[in-house]
Structure formats: structure tokens, C-alpha cells
Amino acid sequence: MFRSDRFAAAVDRTWRAGWLCSVSLVGALLIPPPAFASDLLIRNARLIDGTGSAPRSHTSILVRNGIIAEIGSNLSAPDVPVLEANGATVLPGLIDAHVHLGVVPGSGQRKDPPELEHQLRQQHLRSYLACGVTTVLDTGITAEAAREIQGWLRSGEPGPRFLTLGPGFITPGGYLSELGGTVSTPAEVETHFALMESVGAIGAKVLLEPGFGPQAVWPLPSPEIRDAIVRGAAKRKLPIYVHANREGEKAIALDMGAHVIVHTGYYDSQPSDDFVMRMAASGAYLMTTFSIMDADLIRFHPERLDDPLLRLTVPAIELTTARDPDAARTLTRAQIRMSSPGMPAFLQDALAWWFLAESRVAERLRSCQHAARRFADARVPIVVGSDSGNWPIVPYQFHGPTTLREIELLGQAGFTQMDAIESATRVPAAMLGLDREIGTVAIGKHADLVIVRDDPLQDLRALRTVQWSIKDGVAHSPSQWMSPDAAARPSAPAS
């Protein structure tokens, strides 16, 4: 048994507080001074600052060199460009804490050539900004893809703040082992940490996944390997992020001192009262990832693909794949083969008809949402994570708009609009140890903002009415961010 008392040093609150303090001290390394920042004066805005405070009307925000310098009424600064909000709502830039930017939706079905994948990944970076998402955490990406994205952003290509966990710890023969890079000895664990450090990983991702169906398909990392990961993470002051869906694996995650469990899970059950209490006492964060199920529902409701923001931000080739009934059938068969690999083909088809019917998918989504609500009621901090791009064969989890859908699904789960907004702003910033830099609208923080026409405190779908997204004081409309000519360099916004 992998006992928690063997790793008390990794899970006690003193260690956790020390890690958060160390991250705050090196915040300048994680979010360096922007290469392209701007001065800007936003006038006559309705401000939701992300702290849970009531909105403030007729507010001005002065930005100097990408940093919020002043917040007040009727501010003036003759030397800077003015953006007239005309009463529209300003919020902190949104944070999606669970994406996979190395993956192009549907590429596994289309067999996209590498050149096209590079092009689409660059467009995905713009898509996040166009949707008001100014920071992402990639929870699993190859080192090569991470370096590619980092190089684009350094060169001035538009995109959100890109934080990553790098490649995760994968067990030989285990979940995602076909990707390679598995670890089977403590020495290989140390080698893997060096690879993570080479791309600036801010945490260690551990995969605890026995299978998605009724039977165990994949082995879990051994206690020896889990022990080595905990030691290596503690030595480097890296928090541990754990992929776990069921309670047994989530319990192992807490034994390891997990800072974050990256899926709500509980698709076919509910958490026990004892585990809810344990999770709350641990201080660990829980990510939502409701879109794993919700995106599957698009196959039954293709009219969702007509959303104007999707048409603007999602590459046309991805929308075409998502509309293709053959793509939906291919995905369904692959899902069943993955969950029940030993089952005869004719039984797999029958199981697909039953298990992946619309009512069943919707039922699993509701179960996951209900579980998240229970954890939130126990004061477990809930963080928005869409899992966009989670599997190349999935054609529906688009980069950008899926983040906004994830926030809407929080509202459908019974969270208040303000709580849902905080789960995509203030709470993930705290999880990342970057709450002094981003996550709320305050003097001294980065001017990462989104301005929406409608009121998200009345309807979270208002987040789709983006008028401007602002990163480090650089303001563009969604269509401007999506333009191939857009750049992260300063430009005067249209009022």
C-alpha cells in the first residue's frame, strides 16, 4: 500500500505554503516582463474584478507598459490611446488550466501533415486570445511541441501566456504509453525531470488511469516509481498534478501530496463523504473538464457548430471534420476499443450503441457536475480546465471556445455566475502561485483583460460576446486577433 505517512513531508501544509511562496518569489521567471506591452486607457467600463466583489460602473483603468497603473473614475491620460467601453463589462483575462496545445482536434482522423499541424497550432494560440483566454496551462505536451510554441511566442506571435507541465510520467504499458517516454526505474524518473526542466515545466504530471470502462486495461505506476516522483518533485519544489478519475486513484493522488487533481471524474458514481472531507482537508485543487462529455454531445447536436464565435475562431478544416458523421462513428468505435480492447468487434458495436448514446453521455456529464458541486460545497477550490485537444482523434474539443463552454457548464452545475468566473480567473491564478501577477483586476498586475458586451452575471453565455481581449495592455477585437496580420505588438484600439 502506498501510505500517506511515507510522504508526510510532501503533503503537509508547511510544504504547500513554502511552495506557493517560492513560486511567488520567482513569478518574474514564470511571467517575465512582456516583450510587447502597451499603454492604454479604458474608459466608462463596468468592472468585475474577479475578487467576488460587486461590479463597479463608470470605471476607468489606466495601463502603463502592460501593467495596471490606476483604477478609478474619469481618469485621463492625454498621452495614451483610449478605449471607450461604453458601459461594457471588463473582467480579468480568463485562465484555462487544462489544455493540450500540442494536439490538433481531429488531426488523428485526417492524418494532417506536420506543416498543417504547425499552422493550425499557431491559429489555436490566436483563438484563445480571441475568446478572452489570456493564460493557459498545458498539462501534457511533448518537449518538441512545447519548445515550438515557446519560440513562436518569444518571436512576437500572438498567443496567451503559456505555462506547461511538459511531458507527463507515463508507465510502460500504461495509459498513453504508445506516445513513448515511459519511466520504469527511479533513474529514469530523474532523467524525465531533466526533460521537464528543459521546457520550464512548472509542475509534475502523473497519470493514474487503469481504464475508462468496466475492466482495468492499463497498469498504474508502481509504489517505487510514485515514491521517486514525489522525492524528485519535492527536491525541485514542483507541485504534483495527477490525472485520476475514480476515487481509488484520487486517493493515491492525495497520498502523493497532489497539489491538483486534473479531472473531476465520477462519471458513473459519486464521491464518498469521507473522501470529500479528505480532499477538502488536503488543500488540493480540483479541475472541472466537463467538456470531455459535453463535446461528445455535439455529434447529436451539430447545430452547436453554427455559433458565431466558433465560426470565427475554429479552423475551417476542424469544423468540417466535426460535421462529418463518419468522424463521429470513427471516434465512437475508438472509444469502445480503448475501454474494452478484448471484446469481440460485434459486441463492441453493440456496446457503442448503448454506452455512447446521447442519454448516457448526458448522464455521465450530470454525474461529473454533481460531484464537482459536492466538492465545492466542502470548500474544495474548483478550477476551470477544458481539456481542449485531449486526443487527436476527437474532433470536437476546440481550442478557445471550449474554455467558454466549460465556464457555462459550471453554471449548469449549480455554481453562481460569480463563482464560475472566479474559477476561471482568481482561483487558477492562486493554484499557479501567480495571484500577484494575474487573475484579478488590480493595480500592479498585468493588464490581461477581456471586455464583453453583455452581462455574465446574468448569463454566462455573455462571455461569448467578446468585444476586446487585452494582453499586457495590447487590445484587439476577436476578428483582429484572428487576422494573420495581427501581432502582439502595441496598437491603438478602435473605440
N, C-alpha and C positions, 0 to 999 in steps of 0.2 A: 504493500500500500504506500502511496506517495504522500506521506504525512505532512501536515502543515507545520508541525513543530520542528521539522528539519529545516525549515526555511523561514523561521520567525523573523530573522533579520531582514528578509526581503519584503515582508508584508506589514511590519509594524508601522504605526503612524509616523514615528520619528523619521524612518527612512523615506516614507512618501513625502513628508513635508520637506525633507532635505533635497529630494529630487526636484520638487517644484521650485524651491529656492534657487537651486543650481541652474535650472532652465531659465528662470527669470534673469539671472545674472549674465547668462550668455545669450539673452534674447537678441542682442545685436548680431550674433552669429547666425541665428535662425532667420531673422528678418533684418538683413543689412539695410543701411540707408539706400533708398531706391535709386537706381541708375537714372531713371527718368521720372521726375516728380514735377509737380506744378503748383503754382499759386492759383487760388480760386476763391470767390466769394459766392456762397449760396444764400439767396435772399427769399424771405417770405415762404418758409417751409414749415410743415407740420412735422415735428421731430418725435420719433420713437427711438429712444437712445439705447435700448437693449438691456437696461437695468431692471425693467419691470415697472418703472415709474410711469405715471400718466403722460400722455402725449402733450407736447408744448406747441402752441400755434404761433405764427408770425415770428419764426426763429430764423436767425442768420448764423451761418457757420463760415468762419474765415480760415482758409488753409494757406499755409506758408511752406513752400518746399515739400509738399506732400504730407505735412503734419498739421493736425487741427490746432490752430493758434488761439482761436477765440470763438465763443458761442454766446449769443445774446440777441437783443432786438435792435433792428435798424442799424446794423454795423455798416461802416463804409470803409472802403479801401480803394482810392482812385487808381492805384497802380496795378490792380489785378483784374482779370476777366470776371464777369458777373454771370451767374446762372440764376435766372428768375424761376423759382419753383412754383410760383402762383398757387400756393396752398397745397401742393402735392406733398406726399409723406416721405420723409427721409429716414432710413434705417441704417444700422451698421451693415457693412458688406456681409453677405451670407457666407457660411462656412459649411462645406460638405466634408465630413471627417471619414468618409469611406468611399473612395473611388479607385478605379484601376485604369489609369490613363494609358498604360501600355497596350490595352485591349481595344480594338475597334469593333463596335457592335455589328454582328452578322458576318464578320470577315471570315470566320471559320466555315461558313456555308458558301460564301462567294469565292473563297480562295484568292483573296486580294494579294496582288504582288507587293513586295516591300515598299516600292516607290509610292504606291497609292496609300498604303498604311501610314507612311510618314506624312503625306499630305493631309489625310483625314485627322491624324493626331494633332497637327497644327490647328486645324479648324475646330477641334474639340476644345482647345485652350481658349479660343475666342468665344465659343459657345458658353462656357462658364461665365465669362465676363458679361456677355450679352444678357444672361439670366440673373445678373446681380450677385453671382458667386465669386467672391474675391480671394478666397483661400480654400485650398483643397488639401486633404491628407490622402496620399496614395498608400493603401495598406498592403500592397503586394505588387511588385513590378520587377522586371529583370534589371540588372545593373546597366545593361546597354541602353534600354529604353529610358531609364531614369537620367542617364548622362545626356542622352539626346534632348530630352525636354529641358533639362537644366541649361544646356548650351543655347537652345532657342531663346529662352527667357533672358539669359545674360546678354544676348545679342540685340535685345530690344523687341523681340516678337511679343505681341500681346498675349497675356495669359494671367491666370490667378497666381497668388502665392502658392508655390508648390513645395509641400513638405512630404516626406516619404519615409516608410519603414523599410524600403528596399525589398530584396527577396526574402521570403519567409523561410522558417525552418521546416523542411519537408522530410517525412520519414520514408526510407526505402520501401517501395511497395505500397506506400500510403497515399492519401488524398493528394492529387496533383503531382505525384512522383514522376509522371510522364514528362514533366517540364524539366527534369534533371535538377542538379544542385542539391541532392539529398545529403543528410548528415546521419551517420551511423555510429560515430565514436566521439568522445569528448574532444579529441584533437580536431576533428572535422568541424565541431561546433565553433572552436576558436578561429579556424580558417574562415568560416562563414561570417563570423562577427567582423573580421577584417574586410570582407567583401561589402558588408553593410556600411561600414565606416567609410569606404571609398566613395559612396554616393551620399554621405551625410545623413544616414538614417537616424531618425530621432527616437526610435523605439525598436523593440524586437517582436516580430510577428511569429506566433506559434500556432500551428494547425492541429487541432484536436477534433478530427472528423472520422468517425467509424463508418458512416454511410448515411444516405438520405432516405432509405427505405426500411422495411421491417428487419432486414438482416444486416449484420456487420460485414462490410466489404473491405475496409482498409484498416491496417494496424495503426495504433497510436504510438507516438514516441515513447520509448522506454523510460522508466524512472531514472536510469543513469543519464540519459540524454536530457531529460527535463531538468535534472539536477545541474547538469553542466550549463544549460541555458540560463537558469536562474543565477548561477555564480557569475557567468560571463556578463549578464545584464547588470548585476549589482556592481561588478568591478568597473563597468563603464558608465554607471549611473543612467542606464537606459530603462525606461518603463517597459513593461511587458504587455503586449496586446495579444489576445487569444481569440482565434476562431473556434467557437463552440456553440452548438445549437441546443443540445439536450442537457438536462440538469446534471447528469453524471459527469459529462465533460466540463461543464461550467464549474462544478465543484473542484475538479482537478485544477482548473484555471485559477481559482481562488487559492488553492494550496500553493500554487506557484507564485502567489503575490501579484496576480494580474492587476494592472492599472486600468485596463479596459477590456471588456468582452465585446467583440465587434459585431455580434448578431444578437438580436432579441431571441430568435428561435421560438421554441414551444409551439410548433405548428400543429401538433396533434395532442397536446396535453397542456397542463397549467403548472406553474411553479408551486412547489410546496411552501407552506408558511415558514417552515424552518429555513429553507434556502433564501426566501425573500429577506428574512431577518439577517441571515449571514451576509448576503450581498450588501445590504444597507450598512451593516457594521464594518464591512471591509473598506468602504470608501471608493470602491471601483465604479467606473462609469459603464453605461450600457448604451450601445449603438442600436438604432432602430432597424434599418434595412428592410422595411416593409415592402419596398419595391421589388424584391425578389419574387413575391407572389403577385403583387399588383400589376407588374409589367406583363406577366403571363396572361392577364385578363384582356390585354389588348387584342389577342388573337380572336376573342369573341366580340370585341367592340372596336373594329378598325376605324370607326368614325373619330376616335380619340386622336388619331393621327392627323386630323384636319385642324388641330389647334394652331392658331397663327404663330405662336412663339416656336412651336416645333417646326413649322414650315420655314421659319427664318433661320433657326439655329442648327437644325439637324441636317447633315449632308443628304442630298437627294438620293444617293445610292443606298443609304441606310433606310430611308423611308420606303424606297421601292422594295427592299428585302422584307421590311416589316409588314408590308401589304400582301406579300406573296403567300397564299395558302400552303404551298409546298414547303416554304421555310418553316411555317408553324408545325407541319407534320414531321419534318426532319428533327426539329427541336424536341417534340414530344417523344419520338422514338429514342432519341439520345438520352433524354432524362430517365426513361424507363430502363434502358440498358445500363445506365450508370447506377441506378438504385438497386436493380435486380439482375446482375450480369449473368447468373447461372440459369435464368428462366428461359424455357423454350420460346422461340420467336412468336408463335401463335398466341401464347399466353401473355407475352409482353404487349402485344397489340390490344388484347382484351383488357389488360391492366391499365394501359394508357387511356382507353376509353372511359374507364371508371375513375381512376385516380386523378387524372388531369382534366376531368370535366369542369365546366365553369363553376358549378356549385361547390365542388370540392376545393378548388383553388381559392374561392372566396371564403370558404370556411376556414382554411388554414391562415389566410390573411387576418380574419377576425380573431382567431386564437392568438396569433402573434401580437396583435394590437392590444388585446385584453391583458396579455402577460405584461406588456410594457406599462400599461396603466397601473397594474398591481405594483410593479417595482417603483413607479413614480410616486404612488401613494405612500410607499415606505421611505420616500426621500432618496431613492437611488437616482443620481443625476443621469438624465437621458440626453443623448447626443444624436443629432441628425446625421445619418450616413446612408447614402442611396445604394451603394454597391454598384454604381454605374460601371459598365464594361466588365462585369464579373466573369464572363465566359464568352469566348469568341463566337460560339455558335448561337448565342442568344441575340435576336435581332431587335429587342425592344427597350433595353435599358440604356437610353441615350445619355450622352454626356451633356450636362447643363439642365435641360428641362426636367429630368428625373429628380434632381435635387428639389425643385419647387413642388413636384408631386409628392415627394417624401414628407415635406412640411405639411402639405394638405392632409396626408394620411394621418399625421399626428392629431390634427384637428378632428378627423373622423374617429379617432381612437378615444376621444373624450377629453383631450387636452384643451385648455383655453387657448385662444389665439395668441395671447401674450406668452404663455408657456412654450408654445410651439416656436415662436420667434426666438425666444431665448435659447431654445435647444439648437438653434442654427446660428447663434451669434455668441452670446456671453458664455454659455456652458462649454461649448467646444474650445473656445479660447482658453478657458481655465483648465480644461483637460490637457491642452497642449502646453500649459505653463506660459502662455503668451497673453494673458489677460491685461498686462501693462502695455501691450502693443496694439492689440486688435480686439474686436468682439463687442465693444460698446462705443458710443459716440461721446468722446470726452477730450478735453484739452490735453495735448501732448501725445495723443495716439495717432496712428497712421490714418490718413483720410481715405479709408476704404468704406465706401457708402453706396447705397442704392436708393434711387428715388422712384417711387411708384405713384401712378395716377390715383388709384382707388385706395380704400382704407382696409388694410389687412386685419385690423382689429374687429371689423365687421365680417369679413370673409377672407380666408387665407388665399383664395384664388386671386385676390388683388395683387399678390406678389408677381403675377404674370403680366401685370400692366406696367412693366418697367419703362420709364422714360429716359433715365440716365443711370449708367453704372460708373462708379468713380473709384479708381485705384490710385493711391498715392496722389490724389488731387487731380488726376487726369480723367476728364469726363467725356464720355461718348454715349450716344444713344445705342440701343441694341443693333440697329442696322449699320451704324458706323463701326462698332466693334467687329461685326461680321464681314465688313468690307476687306478685301485683300489689301487695300491701301492703308488700312488702319494701323496705327503704331501706338506703342505705349508712351511715346514722347508727348510732352505737353502740347495742347492745342486749345484754343479758346472755344468753349462750348457755345452752341446756339441757344439763345434764351427762348 
